[in-house]
């Protein structure tokens, strides 16, 4: 049984597109078609508005918190073709950088693992993915993957900074050889995997299973087990779990988690990567867990806008 522990009245004046907790789970950032980004203190069940950020000129699609080692930093992206990076200084939130290098809506922002420094991936409807890296003294370096997805990019998600299999294989005390990678999903129905080689970004793999636009991709957190996992969802109503058992062979296998009756907008992993949250056009959030036999089982569904959650038939059958 899953219970709703808190409901936040954001006072947004239009549809909310994203909501993200910070690293410590004490603050919530939301963004909306009303062009605003809001930050709430949600400690101990409270919901205090601490910032109402106005800087976009169109609907704001997504927000992303940077790792706290870099300070209190939040990125947002919008239909207005811009990415804004906000920073809290002395208790006040200010715009610290604005990236206007896209020709169409910017749909997704995702910070790289902190081991790589302060780096943000941005996916746009112009088909390009830009990577913004902070170089110090207020300067940001921009790299661009042009035509990453021919009709537009909807989602970006970084691979964890953990070498697959390192939990068992890594000699103690040896610094791991990180390879920077991220996944993207687009209007070409594809998921693409990208890796950095000699400072340049190369397409490593195309993953094909969806029959309509890929709406979201989420690379699962890892503690260094040999298997890498990615979740994807699509306009086609399907959610796939992709696994790669052998990093050297780089072969990815899709497994259908579920076929929903409507578009699936978002997929999100728990911090331990054992539960996947799925939200879609059916106005529900469902939570899924892998059973011992490898099947993915729905362990609860939470109706949006309602303060309750019901165990599903599949969970009741398991008990």
URHU-V56636 format. One record per residue. SS is DSSP state (~ for helix, > for strand, _ for the rest). PHI is phi as a letter, one per 40 degrees, with the letter a starting at -180 (none if undefined). D_CENTER is the distance of its C-alpha to the mean C-alpha in whole Angstrom. Layout:
# URHU-V56636
ss,phi,d_center
SS,PHI,D_CENTER
SS,PHI,D_CENTER
This chain:
# URHU-V56636
ss,phi,d_center
_,none,25
_,b,22
_,b,23
_,c,22
_,c,23
_,a,22
_,b,22
_,b,21
_,c,23
_,c,21
_,g,24
_,c,22
_,c,24
_,a,22
_,d,19
>,c,16
>,b,13
>,a,10
>,a,11
>,b,10
>,c,12
_,c,13
_,d,14
_,c,17
_,g,16
_,b,19
>,b,17
>,b,15
>,b,14
>,b,14
>,a,15
>,a,17
_,c,19
_,c,22
_,g,20
>,b,20
>,b,17
>,b,18
>,b,18
>,b,20
>,c,21
_,b,21
~,c,23
~,f,26
~,g,25
_,c,25
_,a,24
>,b,25
>,c,24
>,b,24
>,a,22
>,b,22
>,c,21
>,b,23
_,a,22
_,c,21
_,b,23
_,a,21
_,d,18
>,b,15
>,c,12
>,a,9
>,b,9
>,a,8
>,c,11
_,c,12
_,c,14
~,c,17
~,c,19
~,c,19
_,h,20
_,c,18
>,b,16
>,b,14
>,b,12
>,b,12
>,b,13
>,a,15
_,c,18
_,c,20
_,g,19
_,b,18
>,b,16
>,b,17
>,b,17
>,b,18
>,b,20
>,c,22
>,b,26
_,f,28
_,g,27
>,b,26
>,c,23
>,b,23
>,c,22
>,b,22
>,a,21
>,b,20
>,b,19
_,b,21
_,c,21
_,b,20
_,c,22
_,a,20
_,d,17
>,c,14
>,c,11
>,a,8
>,b,8
>,a,6
>,c,9
_,c,11
_,d,12
~,c,15
~,c,18
~,c,17
_,g,18
_,c,16
>,b,14
>,b,12
>,c,11
>,b,11
>,b,11
>,b,14
_,c,17
_,c,19
_,g,18
_,c,17
>,b,15
>,b,16
>,b,15
>,b,16
>,b,18
>,c,20
>,b,24
>,h,25
_,f,28
_,g,25
>,b,25
>,b,22
>,c,22
>,b,20
>,b,20
>,b,19
>,b,19
_,c,21
_,f,21
_,c,18
_,b,18
_,d,21
_,b,20
_,i,17
>,b,13
>,b,11
>,a,7
>,b,7
>,a,5
>,c,8
_,c,11
_,c,12
_,c,15
_,b,17
_,c,20
_,d,20
_,g,23
~,c,24
~,c,24
~,b,28
~,c,29
_,c,28
_,c,31
_,c,31
_,g,31
_,c,30
_,c,27
_,c,24
_,c,24
_,c,20
_,b,19
_,c,16
>,a,14
>,a,11
>,b,10
>,b,10
>,b,11
>,a,14
_,c,17
_,c,19
_,g,18
>,b,17
>,b,14
>,b,15
>,b,15
>,b,16
>,b,18
>,c,19
>,b,23
_,f,26
_,g,23
>,b,23
>,c,20
>,b,21
>,c,19
>,c,20
>,a,19
>,b,19
>,b,18
>,b,20
_,a,20
_,c,19
_,b,21
_,a,19
_,d,17
>,c,13
>,c,11
>,a,8
>,b,7
>,a,6
>,c,8
_,c,10
_,d,11
_,a,15
_,b,18
_,h,20
_,c,21
_,c,22
_,c,20
>,b,16
>,b,14
>,b,11
>,b,10
>,b,11
>,a,12
>,a,14
_,d,17
_,c,19
_,g,18
>,b,18
>,b,15
>,b,16
>,b,15
>,b,16
>,b,18
>,b,19
_,c,22
_,b,24
_,c,22
_,c,25
_,c,26
_,f,22
_,b,23
_,b,20
>,b,21
>,c,19
>,b,20
>,c,20
>,c,18
>,a,20
>,b,21
_,c,20
_,c,23
_,a,20
_,d,17
>,b,14
>,c,11
>,a,8
>,b,8
>,a,7
>,c,9
_,c,12
_,c,12
_,c,15
_,g,13
_,b,16
>,b,15
>,b,12
>,c,12
>,b,12
>,b,13
>,a,15
_,c,18
_,c,20
_,g,19
>,b,18
>,b,16
>,b,17
>,b,16
>,b,17
>,b,19
>,c,20
_,c,24
_,c,27
_,c,28
_,g,24
_,c,24
>,c,21
>,b,22
>,c,21
>,c,22
>,a,21
>,b,20
>,b,20
>,c,21
_,c,20
_,g,22
_,b,24
_,c,25
_,a,25
>,b,24
>,b,26
_,c,26
_,c,26
~,d,29
~,c,27
~,c,27
~,c,30
~,c,32
~,c,30
_,c,32
